[in-house]
Amino acid sequence: MAPEKTDTSISVETPEGILYSLYPAGPLIRACAYGIDVICQWVLILGFSIAYRVILEEAAGIWVLLLVQFVMNWFYQALWEYFGGGQTPGKRLLGIRVVMENGSPLSPGAALMRNLLSFADTFLGLYLIAFVSMAASDGFRRLGDWAAGTLVIHTWKSRAPERRESLDWLAKLVPVNAGQLLSYEEKQGILMFARRYAHLGPARAGEIARVLAEALGFTERPDAEAADYAKAAAGEVSAANSPAAAGTGAAAYLLGMARNFAGIQ
């Protein structure tokens, strides 16, 4: 049985195998952002209409005003979201943005698709379809989001891990001696593995650890890796001083060496 979720976050894995969380924005904050953008649209249309009456009415036909109104009504959101890094003025003010479902930046096709389908979400001006779709999905997606493969997330929560992570948590591990002279590149590879360790899924962490550790002449027990990963992710693992000790997985072996290399006391 899958564990019950305690929040609305969505875990995303990058091509490098790094896990991080996205926090989808709910219907209320999105409705407020939409309201702000509607006001902005009205202000822009009103401003252009006044300028048109004063300056362009005699020089151009009514079609100029109709064209501007058409573009504002249908492409305001899409243009802002694509050129504004996934944010309209309303979304930026409230700290939310549109991204692809894998957390990558919004593509132009997705920006256009999700906004062209807004007419379906707001059918008859009732917004009922949008709220039903958002309530029935894990990521609060409306129909346009489903079609375009997008999410609206909180920018202040949904952040990828920093490139350099603190290694202070390695102080909880028992240091491991490499047993051989390692090159600078090998030491840096082990330290990089330790920095990214907490963001790697069990399968990816085990795969990377086995490649590195086997190159150092270490062979782990087949059943050890999953348990070692779970414990170390919580900062509780204690690696053995001997790489051949029973129950010591490749990940714990490398993390113990990383503590030595980092000079953590």
Protein Blocks (a to p, Z undefined) as FASTA:
>chain_A
ZZddfbfbdcdddfkopacddddddfklmmmmmmmmmmmmmmmmmmmmmmmmmmmmmmpc
fklmmmmmmmmmmmmmmmmmmmnnopafklmmnopacddfkopacdfklmmmmmmmmmmm
mgghlommmmmmmmmpmnlpafklmmnopacddfklmccddfbdcfklmmmpccddehia
cdfklmmmmmmmmmmmmmpcfklmmmmmmmmmmmnopacdfklmmmmmmmmmnopaccdf
blkbghiafklmmmmmmmmmnopZZ
